[in-house]
């Protein structure tokens, strides 16, 4: 089933500090920047969100309209995402959800253990058909029948089930994840439930992405 592993979050503290730039009348010195972001980091680690910069960032992240949450684009997230073919088609609509690298059906369709790579909702008949086409491809001698080999591979590729899963290394930011969460929290596909559950676990997600803690306050 869908899963997310190997999560890395970058620049949470510095992006929170930079959320205050629109109201600055001079650029911070490097020392001011280091001291402020060090304090923000310490507050985040302790769970104390009373810091002036953090309170401002939370307010901006939850402001309606006007692009006040722009600073969220600076909070970067790298992770490994496993989704079904059905969900990947939808995920690729997000402009700022970018691939770092991914497993490739184009390169490895002939060697995947199809049954092990499918969501539990995938029918046994669909899996069996893909395995049958995989066996046909692997039985053809490419030197003796190069055209047959090529056609057999296309037959296999075009018949991998919608429930077939692939893993990709992804990179995105909190603003994109905020958009995904708002659109997909109650989506019909269970893949998106896994993604949204994961979003809720990210640092300060309930304050900056989901707004759940802000709404409860």
N, CA and C of each residue as an Amber inpcrd file, in Angstrom:
protein
   651
   0.8290000  -1.1890000   0.0000000   0.0000000   0.0000000   0.0000000
   0.8710000   1.2490000   0.0000000   0.2520000   2.3830000  -0.2120000
   0.9920000   3.6450000  -0.2580000   1.7700000   3.8590000   1.0330000
   2.9300000   4.4920000   0.9120000   3.7400000   4.7600000   2.0940000
   4.6830000   5.9280000   1.8330000   5.1740000   6.5130000   2.9150000
   6.1570000   7.5990000   2.8340000   7.2540000   7.3300000   3.8550000
   8.4950000   7.3860000   3.4110000   9.6410000   7.1340000   4.2790000
  10.7440000   8.1580000   4.0030000  11.7570000   8.1300000   4.8580000
  12.9840000   8.9220000   4.6700000  12.7090000  10.4230000   4.5210000
  11.8920000  10.9490000   5.4180000  11.5180000  12.3630000   5.3650000
  12.6220000  13.2540000   5.9050000  12.8820000  14.3390000   5.1840000
  13.8240000  15.3740000   5.6280000  13.1460000  16.7320000   5.4720000
  13.2270000  17.5690000   6.5120000  12.6540000  18.9190000   6.4660000
  13.7800000  19.9330000   6.6400000  13.8000000  20.9310000   5.7690000
  14.8640000  21.9270000   5.7680000  14.3010000  23.3470000   5.8870000
  15.0500000  24.2050000   6.5600000  14.8230000  25.6570000   6.5700000
  13.5070000  26.0770000   7.2140000  13.0310000  25.3070000   8.1850000
  11.8270000  25.7040000   8.9060000  12.0810000  26.9830000   9.6990000
  13.1820000  27.0120000  10.4270000  13.4810000  28.1740000  11.2670000
  13.7890000  29.4250000  10.4460000  14.5910000  29.2810000   9.3960000
  14.9790000  30.4600000   8.6080000  13.7980000  31.0130000   7.8050000
  12.9250000  30.1240000   7.3450000  11.7560000  30.5980000   6.5990000
  10.7800000  31.3230000   7.5240000  10.6540000  30.8350000   8.7390000
   9.8120000  31.5310000   9.7170000  10.3470000  32.9320000   9.9600000
  11.6450000  33.0630000  10.1240000  12.2270000  34.3950000  10.3210000
  11.9830000  35.2860000   9.1000000  12.1650000  34.7430000   7.9180000
  12.0090000  35.5230000   6.6920000  10.5570000  35.9260000   6.4320000
   9.6260000  35.2960000   7.1200000   8.2230000  35.6980000   6.9640000
   8.0130000  37.1410000   7.4190000   8.9630000  37.6570000   8.1820000
   8.8490000  39.0320000   8.6570000   9.4870000  40.0670000   7.7540000
  10.1020000  39.6610000   6.6680000  10.7960000  40.6100000   5.7870000
   9.8980000  41.7180000   5.2300000   8.6140000  41.4430000   4.9050000
   7.7940000  42.5170000   4.3380000   7.6700000  43.7520000   5.2380000
   7.8620000  43.5900000   6.5410000   7.7120000  44.7140000   7.4560000
   9.0440000  45.2700000   7.9400000  10.1520000  44.8100000   7.3590000
  11.4740000  45.3190000   7.7380000  11.8280000  46.5480000   6.9160000
  12.5150000  47.5050000   7.5280000  12.9680000  48.6890000   6.7890000
  14.4680000  48.6460000   6.5210000  15.1190000  47.5520000   6.9390000
  16.5210000  47.3130000   6.5880000  16.7850000  45.8190000   6.6540000
  17.7920000  45.3990000   5.9200000  18.1330000  43.9780000   5.9130000
  18.8150000  43.5880000   7.2230000  18.5390000  42.4050000   7.7490000
  19.2220000  41.9670000   8.9730000  20.6910000  41.6900000   8.7020000
  21.5050000  41.9280000   9.6890000  22.9100000  41.5420000   9.5650000
  22.9980000  40.0260000   9.6740000  24.1330000  39.4810000   9.2810000
  24.3000000  38.0350000   9.3880000  24.2060000  37.5830000  10.8440000
  24.7490000  38.3960000  11.7500000  24.6830000  38.0350000  13.1670000
  23.2380000  38.0580000  13.6700000  22.4880000  39.0810000  13.2870000
  21.0860000  39.1540000  13.6840000  20.3050000  37.9510000  13.1490000
  20.5980000  37.6100000  11.9130000  19.9190000  36.4760000  11.2910000
  20.2350000  35.1810000  12.0370000  21.5170000  34.9540000  12.3260000
  21.9330000  33.7260000  13.0180000  21.3300000  33.6410000  14.4090000
  21.3510000  34.7470000  15.1410000  20.8390000  34.7410000  16.5100000
  19.3320000  34.5130000  16.5430000  18.6260000  35.1720000  15.6290000
  17.1610000  35.0390000  15.6000000  16.7430000  33.6290000  15.2060000
  17.3870000  33.0770000  14.1790000  17.0010000  31.7450000  13.7230000
  17.4210000  30.6670000  14.7250000  18.5120000  30.9080000  15.4420000
  18.9170000  29.9770000  16.4880000  17.8600000  29.9280000  17.5910000
  17.3350000  31.0880000  17.9480000  16.2940000  31.1440000  18.9650000
  15.0050000  30.4790000  18.4790000  14.6550000  30.7280000  17.2230000
  13.4540000  30.1030000  16.6460000  13.5860000  28.5880000  16.6750000
  14.7480000  28.0870000  16.2770000  14.9880000  26.6490000  16.2700000
  14.8240000  26.0620000  17.6710000  15.4090000  26.7440000  18.6670000
  15.3230000  26.2640000  20.0500000  13.8660000  26.2250000  20.5210000
  13.1030000  27.2330000  20.1600000  11.6950000  27.2840000  20.5470000
  10.9020000  26.1580000  19.8920000  11.1830000  25.9020000  18.6180000
  10.4890000  24.8210000  17.9210000  10.7990000  23.4840000  18.5760000
  12.0550000  23.2650000  18.9030000  12.4720000  22.0110000  19.5140000
  11.8320000  21.8010000  20.8850000  11.5860000  22.8900000  21.6020000
  10.9970000  22.7900000  22.9380000   9.4700000  22.8120000  22.9130000
   8.9050000  23.1100000  21.7310000   7.4590000  23.1930000  21.6200000
   6.8810000  24.4960000  22.1240000   7.7350000  25.4890000  22.3230000
   7.2940000  26.8090000  22.7810000   7.1050000  27.7170000  21.5680000
   5.8540000  27.9730000  21.2070000   5.5650000  28.7640000  20.0190000
   5.1750000  30.2010000  20.3520000   5.6010000  30.6710000  21.5340000
   5.2880000  32.0450000  21.9390000   6.2610000  33.0610000  21.3440000
   7.3390000  32.5830000  20.7340000   8.3070000  33.4620000  20.0930000
   7.6100000  34.3740000  19.0830000   7.9940000  35.6560000  19.0500000
   7.3580000  36.6500000  18.1880000   7.3580000  36.2200000  16.7270000
   8.4860000  35.7100000  16.2420000   8.5920000  35.3200000  14.8290000
   7.6950000  34.1210000  14.5220000   7.6380000  33.1840000  15.4580000
   6.8070000  32.0030000  15.2580000   5.3270000  32.3830000  15.2650000
   4.9350000  33.2430000  16.1930000   3.5330000  33.6600000  16.2540000
   3.1180000  34.3850000  14.9660000   4.0400000  35.2140000  14.4500000
   3.7480000  35.9160000  13.1930000   3.5940000  34.9250000  12.0470000
   4.4870000  33.9540000  11.9770000   4.4420000  32.9670000  10.8970000
   3.1430000  32.1580000  10.9420000   2.7180000  31.7830000  12.1260000
   1.4700000  31.0320000  12.2600000   0.2980000  31.8750000  11.7690000
   0.2910000  33.1390000  12.1270000  -0.7800000  34.0440000  11.6910000
  -0.7910000  34.1810000  10.1680000   0.3740000  34.3490000   9.5700000
   0.4540000  34.5060000   8.1200000   0.0780000  33.2190000   7.3960000
   0.4850000  32.0840000   7.9430000   0.1870000  30.7990000   7.3040000
  -1.3110000  30.5330000   7.2470000  -2.0560000  31.1150000   8.1730000
  -3.4910000  30.8610000   8.2460000  -4.3400000  32.0350000   7.7870000
  -3.6960000  33.0970000   7.2730000  -4.4370000  34.2420000   6.7430000
  -5.1500000  33.8440000   5.4560000  -6.3410000  34.3440000   5.2670000
  -7.1260000  34.0080000   4.0860000  -6.8130000  34.9700000   2.9380000
  -6.3210000  34.4430000   1.8100000  -6.0570000  35.2570000   0.6210000
  -4.8380000  36.1410000   0.7660000  -4.4590000  36.7750000  -0.3230000
  -3.3660000  37.7410000  -0.3050000  -1.9680000  37.1650000  -0.3800000
  -1.8400000  35.8450000  -0.4130000  -0.5150000  35.2460000  -0.5320000
   0.3680000  35.4200000   0.6860000  -0.2450000  35.6130000   1.8730000
   0.5490000  35.8320000   3.0820000   1.3490000  34.6000000   3.5050000
   0.9870000  33.4350000   2.9720000   1.6930000  32.2070000   3.3250000
   2.8500000  31.8970000   2.3810000   3.2760000  32.8550000   1.5960000
   4.3450000  32.6470000   0.6190000   5.6200000  32.0970000   1.2610000
   5.8970000  32.5100000   2.4920000   7.1310000  32.0570000   3.1560000
   7.1830000  30.5390000   3.2970000   6.0300000  29.8690000   3.2290000
   5.9950000  28.4130000   3.3510000   6.7340000  27.7240000   2.2070000
   6.9310000  28.4250000   1.0840000   7.6710000  27.8220000  -0.0340000
   9.1330000  27.5840000   0.3260000   9.6240000  28.2820000   1.3440000
  11.0180000  28.1120000   1.7520000  11.2500000  26.9210000   2.6490000
  10.1860000  26.3410000   3.1950000  10.3150000  25.1600000   4.0660000
  10.2680000  23.9310000   3.1680000  11.4120000  23.3380000   2.9380000
  11.5600000  22.2670000   1.9460000  11.4330000  20.8920000   2.5900000
  10.8660000  19.9670000   1.8480000  10.6770000  18.6070000   2.3380000
  11.1010000  17.6180000   1.2600000  12.0150000  16.7220000   1.6100000
  12.4060000  15.6080000   0.7430000  11.9030000  14.3120000   1.3630000
  11.4510000  13.3760000   0.5380000  10.8970000  12.1320000   1.0710000
  10.7700000  11.1120000  -0.0470000  10.6220000   9.8470000   0.3360000
  10.3540000   8.7690000  -0.6120000   8.8690000   8.4380000  -0.5500000
   8.2280000   8.4790000  -1.7100000   6.7780000   8.3010000  -1.7960000
   6.4320000   7.0940000  -2.6540000   5.6320000   6.2030000  -2.1110000
   5.1430000   5.0420000  -2.8550000   3.6500000   5.2150000  -3.0790000
   3.2460000   5.2530000  -4.3490000   1.8390000   5.4060000  -4.7150000
   1.4750000   4.4260000  -5.8330000   0.1890000   4.2140000  -6.0110000
  -0.2900000   3.4220000  -7.1380000  -0.2260000   4.2590000  -8.4170000
  -0.2530000   3.5630000  -9.5690000  -0.3210000   4.2820000 -10.8460000
  -1.4960000   5.2490000 -10.8750000  -2.6100000   4.8520000 -10.2870000
  -3.8040000   5.6900000 -10.2630000  -3.5420000   6.9980000  -9.5260000
  -2.8580000   6.9300000  -8.4010000  -2.5900000   8.1300000  -7.6010000
  -1.4690000   8.9710000  -8.1990000  -0.4810000   8.3280000  -8.8270000
   0.6190000   9.0950000  -9.4180000   0.1100000  10.0590000 -10.4890000
  -0.8700000   9.6280000 -11.2600000  -1.4360000  10.5050000 -12.2980000
  -1.9760000  11.7850000 -11.6660000  -2.6060000  11.6660000 -10.5090000
  -3.1470000  12.8350000  -9.8300000  -2.0330000  13.6560000  -9.1740000
  -1.0420000  12.9890000  -8.6120000   0.0500000  13.6950000  -7.9380000
   0.8340000  14.5840000  -8.9000000   0.9480000  14.1460000 -10.1400000
   1.7370000  14.8880000 -11.1170000   1.0820000  16.2030000 -11.5350000
  -0.1240000  16.4670000 -11.0590000  -0.7760000  17.7420000 -11.3360000
  -0.2100000  18.8760000 -10.4820000   0.4950000  18.5190000  -9.4060000
   1.0180000  19.5480000  -8.5060000   2.3670000  20.0450000  -9.0130000
   2.3920000  21.2940000  -9.4050000   3.5610000  21.8790000 -10.0610000
   4.7950000  21.8480000  -9.1760000   4.6170000  22.0070000  -7.8640000
   5.7590000  22.1010000  -6.9660000   5.9970000  20.8220000  -6.1580000
   5.4030000  19.7250000  -6.6280000   5.7210000  18.4010000  -6.1080000
   6.6080000  17.7460000  -7.1520000   7.9200000  17.7940000  -6.9200000
   8.8830000  17.4490000  -7.9700000   9.6080000  16.1310000  -7.6930000
   9.9000000  15.4290000  -8.7780000  10.6420000  14.1750000  -8.6900000
  12.1350000  14.4340000  -8.5380000  12.7570000  13.7390000  -7.6180000
  14.2210000  13.6960000  -7.5330000  14.7120000  12.5370000  -8.4070000
  14.1200000  11.3820000  -8.1930000  14.3960000  10.1930000  -9.0020000
  13.3260000   9.1700000  -8.6510000  13.0780000   8.2330000  -9.5610000
  12.0150000   7.2710000  -9.2740000  12.3230000   5.9040000  -9.8570000
  11.6670000   4.8860000  -9.2920000  11.6750000   3.5670000  -9.9000000
  11.0020000   3.6770000 -11.2590000  11.3650000   2.8020000 -12.1780000
  10.8990000   2.9520000 -13.5570000  10.3010000   1.6660000 -14.1060000
   8.9960000   1.7050000 -14.3860000   8.3750000   0.5720000 -15.0640000
   8.9310000   0.4320000 -16.4740000   9.2750000   1.5540000 -17.0970000
   9.8200000   1.5210000 -18.4590000  11.0880000   0.6740000 -18.5230000
  11.9050000   0.7450000 -17.4720000  13.1660000   0.0110000 -17.4660000
  13.0630000  -1.3750000 -16.8240000  12.1400000  -1.5310000 -15.8610000
  12.1800000  -2.7360000 -15.0300000  10.8990000  -3.5730000 -15.0610000
   9.9970000  -3.2790000 -15.9740000   8.7190000  -4.0020000 -15.9910000
   8.8910000  -5.5070000 -16.1200000   9.9420000  -5.9230000 -16.8080000
  10.1170000  -7.3560000 -17.0620000  10.6150000  -8.1250000 -15.8400000
  11.0810000  -7.4220000 -14.8170000  11.6480000  -8.1210000 -13.6520000
  10.8830000  -7.8630000 -12.3620000   9.9640000  -6.9050000 -12.3310000
   9.1700000  -6.6670000 -11.1310000   8.3710000  -7.9210000 -10.7650000
   8.2460000  -8.1830000  -9.4760000   7.3130000  -9.1950000  -8.9860000
   5.9510000  -8.5060000  -8.8870000   5.1780000  -8.5960000  -9.9350000
   3.9730000  -7.7760000 -10.0770000   3.0380000  -7.9190000  -8.8860000
   2.8020000  -9.1360000  -8.4480000   1.8840000  -9.3560000  -7.3340000
   2.3160000  -8.6680000  -6.0610000   3.6330000  -8.5730000  -5.8550000
   4.1550000  -7.9280000  -4.6460000   4.1310000  -6.4170000  -4.7460000
   3.9360000  -5.8820000  -5.9420000   4.0160000  -4.4420000  -6.1710000
   2.6490000  -3.7830000  -6.3420000   1.5850000  -4.5010000  -6.0230000
   0.2470000  -3.9620000  -6.2560000  -0.5080000  -3.7190000  -4.9540000
  -1.3380000  -2.6900000  -4.9730000  -2.2300000  -2.3990000  -3.8580000
  -3.1830000  -3.5870000  -3.6520000  -3.5860000  -3.8530000  -2.3960000
  -4.4770000  -4.9930000  -2.1290000  -5.8000000  -4.9480000  -2.8910000
  -6.2220000  -3.7680000  -3.3570000  -7.4760000  -3.6640000  -4.0890000
  -7.3430000  -4.1230000  -5.5460000  -6.1280000  -4.3740000  -5.9980000
  -5.9160000  -4.8140000  -7.3830000  -6.4380000  -6.2320000  -7.5660000
  -7.2000000  -6.4510000  -8.6130000  -7.7840000  -7.7760000  -8.8220000
  -6.7100000  -8.8020000  -9.1780000  -6.9500000 -10.0260000  -8.7420000
  -6.0310000 -11.1170000  -9.0480000  -5.9420000 -11.3400000 -10.5480000
  -7.0590000 -11.1000000 -11.2560000  -7.0770000 -11.2960000 -12.7050000
  -6.1520000 -10.2960000 -13.3970000  -6.1450000  -9.0380000 -12.9260000
  -5.2730000  -8.0160000 -13.5140000  -3.8120000  -8.3590000 -13.2870000
  -3.5100000  -8.8360000 -12.0910000  -2.1370000  -9.2230000 -11.7710000
  -1.7150000 -10.4140000 -12.6260000  -2.6040000 -11.3920000 -12.7420000
  -2.2870000 -12.5960000 -13.5230000  -2.0290000 -12.2530000 -14.9840000
  -2.8090000 -11.3210000 -15.5300000  -2.6110000 -10.9270000 -16.9270000
  -1.2640000 -10.2460000 -17.1190000  -0.8970000  -9.3730000 -16.1860000
   0.4080000  -8.7130000 -16.2840000   1.5330000  -9.7290000 -16.1690000
   1.3850000 -10.6890000 -15.2780000   2.4030000 -11.7290000 -15.1240000
   2.4910000 -12.5950000 -16.3820000   1.3450000 -12.8550000 -17.0220000
   1.3410000 -13.6410000 -18.2710000   2.1060000 -12.9050000 -19.3710000
   1.8530000 -11.6000000 -19.4950000   2.5440000 -10.8110000 -20.5080000
   4.0330000 -10.6740000 -20.1860000   4.3480000 -10.6270000 -18.9080000
   5.7450000 -10.5750000 -18.4880000   6.4640000 -11.8650000 -18.8990000
   5.8110000 -12.9950000 -18.6960000   6.3950000 -14.2870000 -19.0750000
   6.6030000 -14.3640000 -20.5870000   5.6300000 -13.8730000 -21.3590000
   5.7620000 -13.8850000 -22.8240000   6.9730000 -13.0570000 -23.2440000
   7.0860000 -11.8480000 -22.6910000   8.2240000 -10.9880000 -23.0450000
   9.5440000 -11.6840000 -22.7220000   9.6350000 -12.2430000 -21.5330000
  10.8940000 -12.8540000 -21.0970000  11.2350000 -14.1210000 -21.8650000
  10.2570000 -14.7010000 -22.5410000  10.5030000 -15.9380000 -23.3050000
  10.9820000 -15.6720000 -24.7260000  10.9020000 -14.4300000 -25.1970000
  11.2530000 -14.1080000 -26.5880000  12.7430000 -13.8120000 -26.7040000
  13.3890000 -14.4250000 -27.6600000  14.8010000 -14.1730000 -27.9530000
  14.8970000 -12.8900000 -28.7850000  15.4960000 -11.8590000 -28.2100000
  15.5420000 -10.5680000 -28.8910000  16.3170000 -10.6290000 -30.2020000
  17.3600000 -11.4230000 -30.2530000  18.1460000 -11.5240000 -31.4870000
  17.3450000 -12.2070000 -32.5900000  16.5420000 -13.1650000 -32.2080000
  15.7610000 -13.9020000 -33.2080000  14.5060000 -13.1290000 -33.6190000
  13.9560000 -12.3500000 -32.7050000  12.6870000 -11.6570000 -33.0060000
  12.6570000 -10.2920000 -32.3050000  13.4750000  -9.3330000 -32.7710000
  13.5410000  -8.0290000 -32.1090000  12.2170000  -7.2690000 -32.1240000
  11.4680000  -7.3770000 -33.2340000  10.1850000  -6.6730000 -33.3130000
   9.1660000  -7.2970000 -32.3520000   9.1650000  -8.6140000 -32.2690000
   8.2640000  -9.2980000 -31.3450000   8.5850000  -8.9620000 -29.8960000
   9.8930000  -8.8420000 -29.6150000  10.3310000  -8.4900000 -28.2660000
   9.8430000  -7.0850000 -27.9010000   9.9720000  -6.1740000 -28.8540000
   9.5600000  -4.7820000 -28.6100000   8.0540000  -4.7010000 -28.3770000
   7.2930000  -5.3760000 -29.2080000   5.8370000  -5.3570000 -29.0820000
   5.3840000  -6.0110000 -27.7800000   6.0660000  -7.0700000 -27.3910000
   5.7020000  -7.7610000 -26.1460000   5.9350000  -6.8580000 -24.9300000
   6.9810000  -6.0350000 -25.0140000   7.2500000  -5.1290000 -23.8900000
   6.1740000  -4.0580000 -23.7890000   5.7300000  -3.5630000 -24.9480000
   4.6550000  -2.5710000 -24.9390000   3.3630000  -3.1830000 -24.4030000
   3.0900000  -4.4360000 -24.7810000   1.9140000  -5.1190000 -24.2490000
   1.9700000  -5.1700000 -22.7180000   3.1490000  -5.4450000 -22.1900000
   3.3230000  -5.5170000 -20.7370000   3.1460000  -4.1500000 -20.0920000
   3.8040000  -3.1490000 -20.6410000   3.7340000  -1.8000000 -20.0620000
   2.3010000  -1.2750000 -20.0110000   1.5760000  -1.4520000 -21.0960000
   0.2210000  -0.9020000 -21.1800000  -0.7990000  -1.7070000 -20.3820000
  -0.3840000  -2.8200000 -19.8220000  -1.3180000  -3.6400000 -19.0590000
  -0.9150000  -3.8010000 -17.5910000   0.0440000  -3.0060000 -17.1330000
   0.3010000  -2.9820000 -15.6990000  -0.9260000  -2.3780000 -15.0140000
  -1.3990000  -2.9610000 -13.9210000  -2.6490000  -2.5080000 -13.3010000
  -2.5600000  -1.0870000 -12.7440000  -3.7100000  -0.4250000 -12.6060000
  -3.7510000   0.8960000 -11.9590000  -3.2730000   0.8090000 -10.5190000
  -3.4030000  -0.3780000  -9.9370000  -2.9570000  -0.5600000  -8.5600000
  -1.4840000  -0.8740000  -8.4160000  -0.7450000  -0.9060000  -9.5300000
   0.7000000  -1.1470000  -9.4770000   1.3830000   0.0450000  -8.8070000
   2.2910000  -0.2350000  -7.8860000   2.9200000   0.8240000  -7.0950000
   4.3960000   1.0150000  -7.4610000   4.8000000   2.2610000  -7.4820000
   6.1990000   2.6240000  -7.6990000   6.6140000   3.6340000  -6.6360000
   7.8910000   3.6450000  -6.3220000   8.4390000   4.5680000  -5.3170000
   9.3080000   5.6060000  -5.9950000   9.1590000   6.8570000  -5.5520000
   9.9740000   7.9550000  -6.0840000  10.4900000   8.8170000  -4.9440000
  11.6940000   9.3380000  -5.1270000  12.1980000  10.3620000  -4.2280000
  11.6330000  11.6990000  -4.6670000  10.9910000  12.4050000  -3.7540000
  10.2810000  13.6370000  -4.0920000  10.8310000  14.8240000  -3.2930000
  10.6310000  16.0120000  -3.8340000  10.9580000  17.2380000  -3.1030000
   9.8230000  18.2310000  -3.2940000   9.4530000  18.9000000  -2.2190000
   8.3680000  19.8740000  -2.2840000   8.5540000  20.8800000  -1.1620000
   7.5110000  21.6320000  -0.8470000   7.5800000  22.6260000   0.2190000
   6.2600000  22.6720000   0.9780000   6.2590000  23.3640000   2.1020000
   5.0750000  23.3950000   2.9580000   3.8750000  24.0450000   2.2600000
   4.1010000  24.9940000   1.3870000   2.9620000  25.6440000   0.7320000
   2.2590000  24.6770000  -0.2040000   3.0300000  23.8910000  -0.9370000
   2.4360000  22.8780000  -1.8110000   1.7080000  21.8270000  -0.9800000
   2.3110000  21.4040000   0.1290000   1.6740000  20.4040000   0.9800000
   0.3850000  20.9400000   1.6060000   0.3640000  22.2330000   1.8900000
  -0.8610000  22.8650000   2.4030000  -1.9840000  22.7500000   1.3720000
  -1.6450000  22.9560000   0.1180000  -2.6160000  22.8450000  -0.9660000
  -3.0860000  21.3980000  -1.1260000  -2.1480000  20.4690000  -1.1000000
  -2.4860000  19.0510000  -1.2120000  -3.4140000  18.6320000  -0.0720000
  -3.0790000  19.0480000   1.1270000  -3.8770000  18.6630000   2.3000000
  -5.3080000  19.1770000   2.1770000  -5.4530000  20.4270000   1.7690000
  -6.7870000  21.0210000   1.6500000  -7.6270000  20.3060000   0.5960000
  -6.9780000  19.8440000  -0.4730000  -7.7050000  19.2280000  -1.5800000
  -7.9150000  17.7240000  -1.4150000  -7.0450000  17.0510000  -0.6580000
  -7.0330000  15.5870000  -0.6760000  -7.3560000  14.9170000   0.6630000
  -7.5780000  15.6980000   1.7350000  -7.7910000  15.0930000   3.0450000
  -8.9400000  14.0840000   3.0230000 -10.0010000  14.3810000   2.2890000
 -11.1670000  13.4900000   2.2450000 -11.3460000  12.8260000   0.8760000
 -10.2430000  12.6500000   0.1660000 -10.2950000  12.0760000  -1.1790000
 -10.6980000  10.6060000  -1.1390000 -11.2640000  10.1340000  -2.2380000
 -11.7260000   8.7480000  -2.3240000 -10.5740000   7.7470000  -2.3050000
  -9.4370000   8.0960000  -2.9050000  -8.3090000   7.1590000  -2.9520000
  -7.6130000   7.0680000  -1.5940000  -7.3910000   5.8580000  -1.0760000
  -6.6930000   5.7130000   0.2030000  -5.2450000   6.1890000   0.1550000
  -4.6430000   6.2100000  -1.0490000  -3.2780000   6.7340000  -1.1740000
  -3.1860000   8.1330000  -0.5700000  -4.1870000   8.9640000  -0.8490000
  -4.1470000  10.3480000  -0.3650000  -4.3690000  10.4370000   1.1330000
  -5.0750000   9.4710000   1.7070000  -5.2100000   9.4540000   3.1580000
  -3.8490000   9.2290000   3.8090000  -3.0480000   8.3490000   3.2070000
  -1.6950000   8.0980000   3.7180000  -0.8580000   9.3720000   3.6310000
  -0.9410000  10.0690000   2.4990000  -0.1780000  11.3050000   2.3240000
  -0.6080000  12.3490000   3.3540000  -1.9010000  12.5200000   3.5450000
  -2.3860000  13.5420000   4.4740000  -2.0750000  13.1780000   5.9260000
  -2.1360000  11.8960000   6.2550000  -1.7320000  11.4680000   7.6050000
  -0.2710000  11.8200000   7.8510000   0.5560000  11.6050000   6.8400000
   1.9880000  11.9370000   6.9490000   2.1850000  13.4420000   7.0940000
   1.4680000  14.2370000   6.3160000   1.5890000  15.6950000   6.4000000
   1.3440000  16.1590000   7.8320000   0.3750000  15.5580000   8.4910000
   0.0490000  15.9430000   9.8630000   1.1940000  15.6960000  10.8340000
   2.1440000  14.8190000  10.4760000   3.2680000  14.5060000  11.3720000
   4.4540000  15.4460000  11.1890000   4.4490000  16.2900000  10.1630000
   5.5920000  17.1680000   9.8980000   5.7060000  18.2440000  10.9700000
   6.9160000  18.7480000  11.2160000   7.1110000  19.7760000  12.2480000
   6.1970000  20.9800000  12.0480000   5.4420000  21.3200000  13.0670000
   4.5370000  22.4570000  13.0970000   3.4340000  22.3770000  12.0380000
   3.1660000  21.1830000  11.5270000   2.1510000  21.0500000  10.4800000
   0.7860000  21.5420000  10.9360000   0.4180000  21.2630000  12.1790000
  -0.9050000  21.6610000  12.6570000  -1.0560000  23.1720000  12.7580000
   0.0560000  23.8860000  12.7690000   0.0200000  25.3480000  12.8560000
   0.2140000  26.0050000  11.4860000   1.0490000  25.3920000  10.6330000
   1.4330000  26.0280000   9.3750000   0.7630000  25.4240000   8.1400000
   0.3300000  24.1720000   8.2230000  -0.2280000  23.5010000   7.0390000
  -1.7060000  23.2030000   7.2000000  -2.0570000  22.4370000   8.2320000
  -3.4390000  21.9810000   8.3810000  -4.3260000  23.0040000   9.0960000
  -3.7160000  23.8300000   9.9540000  -4.4850000  24.8120000  10.7200000
  -5.3020000  24.2050000  11.8350000  -5.0820000  22.9090000  12.1420000
  -5.9200000  22.2370000  13.1230000  -5.7580000  22.8330000  14.5290000
  -4.5340000  23.1420000  14.9280000  -4.3140000  23.7130000  16.2540000
  -4.8180000  25.1510000  16.3190000  -4.6900000  25.8670000  15.1960000
  -5.1560000  27.2570000  15.1500000  -6.6800000  27.2890000  15.2660000
  -7.3460000  26.3790000  14.5750000  -8.8120000  26.3260000  14.6080000
  -9.3180000  25.9340000  15.9940000  -8.5320000  25.1120000  16.6760000
  -8.9500000  24.6450000  17.9960000  -8.6990000  25.6840000  19.0810000
  -7.8400000  26.6560000  18.7840000  -7.4640000  27.6450000  19.8210000
  -8.6210000  28.5870000  20.1330000
